[in-house]
């Protein structure tokens, strides 16, 4: 990524601060696992899952993978050319965003928002990378797993209607407002990227170019 030293330093410092947080470690470890934890899934999933109820924390293996990735992560190897994916590097389909960040003075009032946008993109793409690298997760539920809630046996003479079939999501980590994976550059992996943004930033980071170039929205 060709940024001025000041712009690169600010972004590198922001991303490394995020990656060093417990929140980021747990978020990315869940992506490596392919499995949300008990506390996290209840915030967005919408129905009961026995395999999530018993998952109290990311696995040790996933946590170690994320710790290793954090050590070798190099923002300088990120490429804006999506045709050149490199090991331990990320792919940007957002050259225009990077250029806007580059053109914004570090002393301007707009700079912190441009920095936030870039940091969110990097964190999103880290999630895409990890999800893809570990094929959806090292502990993901098998394709034949039935997420149905067990139904108690009714008293004699009473017939209960069958429960509706629980839909199988393309990925187990997702944001309910961003499910059109067929239209996303990274496909299903982008679902996980938006979920990671929600976990790390409190929502998917959007910028409204209409009323103000520096207006930030969360969803």
KAHUPE-V764486 format. One record per run of one state. SS is the DSSP state (a for helix, b for strand, c for the rest). FROM is the first residue (numbers start at 1). TO is the last residue. If there is no record, write none. Layout:
BEGIN
ss:SS from:FROM to:TO
ss:SS from:FROM to:TO
END
This chain:
BEGIN
ss:c from:1 to:4
ss:a from:5 to:19
ss:c from:20 to:21
ss:a from:22 to:33
ss:c from:34 to:37
ss:a from:38 to:41
ss:c from:42 to:49
ss:a from:50 to:53
ss:c from:54 to:59
ss:a from:60 to:72
ss:c from:73 to:74
ss:a from:75 to:77
ss:c from:78 to:78
ss:b from:79 to:79
ss:c from:80 to:90
ss:b from:91 to:91
ss:c from:92 to:94
ss:a from:95 to:103
ss:c from:104 to:110
ss:a from:111 to:133
ss:c from:134 to:180
ss:a from:181 to:183
ss:c from:184 to:187
ss:a from:188 to:201
ss:c from:202 to:204
ss:b from:205 to:208
ss:c from:209 to:214
ss:b from:215 to:218
ss:c from:219 to:219
END
